[in-house]
Amino acid sequence: MPEYKYLIIGGGMTADAAVQGIRQVDPEGSIGLIGQESKPPYNRPPLSKGLWKGQRLENIWRKAAAQDATLHLGRTAVHLYPANHCVTDEQKSVYYYKKLLLATGGTPRRLSADTPGVIYFRTVEDYSQLRLLAEQRQRFAVIGGGFIGSEIAAALAMAGKQVVMVFPEQGIGARMFPSDLALFLNKFYRDKGVEVRNAEQVASVEGRDGQFVVHLKSSQSALGQTILADAVVAGLGIRPNLELAQEAGLDIANGIRVDGLLRTSRPNIYAAGDVAEFFNPALGDYLRVEHEDNANTMGEMAGRSMAGEPVFYDHLPFFYSDLFELGYEAVGRVDSRLETVADWKEPFREGVVYYLRDGRVRGALLWNVWERVEAARQLIAEAGPFRAMDLKGRLLESPQHA
């Protein structure tokens, strides 16, 4: 029954960053890490980005073990007992702690009619499986037009594969991008050879003779249309893993609520990463963010806080993506339901989309515009009010002239 000064539940980027944060403050305290995957912590973004463009697989691994942390891999924490300061796993092993971090991440959402063999793209094993299939097979169905779906469809197409992309929205990235940009991406992907089936839903996936039959339905038609594919990849988002927090009676809203020190409603239990909901002063609202910048920054801050440093997490995370030769960075609330103001240097190729609510900028999409994330954060913190004309050129200017 190991006992740790610091116990981390989760084996991802947030957990590794927390180990680094602890060691910045406490070089000696014992650290235990319970990770559900059999692999040690690694960087997740290259799985759908850099590894398809030549980055080497050995470069994704992180350094938790090198910081004298004990890794319990291939284990799942199933019960949390706050009164006893302990956690048990699926093999009934017991781990005691003085400080606990919940960095439990999320589980991929699955199709309602699940089928064996569908790759719910999330882990390095999923990447390895898909990469092997890409070397052997030719036709791929990608379900989902959001963050993961758009990246995987682009990666497979650039690898010379036949790709059909299916999603229920009108355009690629429609939940983030204004409608004209989302519809442009439909045409852009088609011009790259991707068969885009927008406004279509997957009714079921059937395995047949070593291939998959994807049965579709749409608002205009009932069942009937099908897609034949050698492999099916689904990027349907994740469901945050909140079960341990719920069992422990922690405060939960859209995620595990934490304060500025990243403590939950129990002071010796902390939360960070995909599962944590935190208050951001610039937005004046709570956020739960599922991207790399938040995982790294929040994880490190949680580790430092656990080790006794008086931190205050007011960071506004950004995220990024690569879609063939296009790319973007985004800050704040990038939500197509908000009012949007586009400032294009070249329509749909280079520019900034501002997201406004009540005259204030709540988010910024930097479309093929780089080194402007911090300027976007500063703009979001400003009280406004802003009109469209006030934003013209605001973030398009180069940093030295801004």
ABEGO torsion letter per residue (X at the ends): XBBBABBBBEABAAAAAAAAAAAAABAABBBBBBBABABBBBBAAAAABAAAAGBBAAAABBAAAAAGBBBBBGBBBABBBAAAGBBBBAAGBBBBBABBBBBAEBBBBBBABBBBGBBBBABAAAAAAAAAAAAABABBBBBEABAAAAAAAAAAAAAGBBBBBBBABABBGAAABBAAAAAAAAAAAAAAGBBBBBGBBBABBBBBGGBBBBBBBBAABBBGBBBBBABBBBBAEBBBBAAAAAAAGBBBBABBBBBAAGBBABAABBBBEAABBBBBAAAGBBBBBABAAAAAAAAAAAAAAAAGBBBBBABBBBBBBBBEABBBBBBEBBBAABBBBBBBABBGABEBBBBBBGGBBABBBBBGBBGAAAAAAAAAABAOBBBAAAABGAAABBAAAX
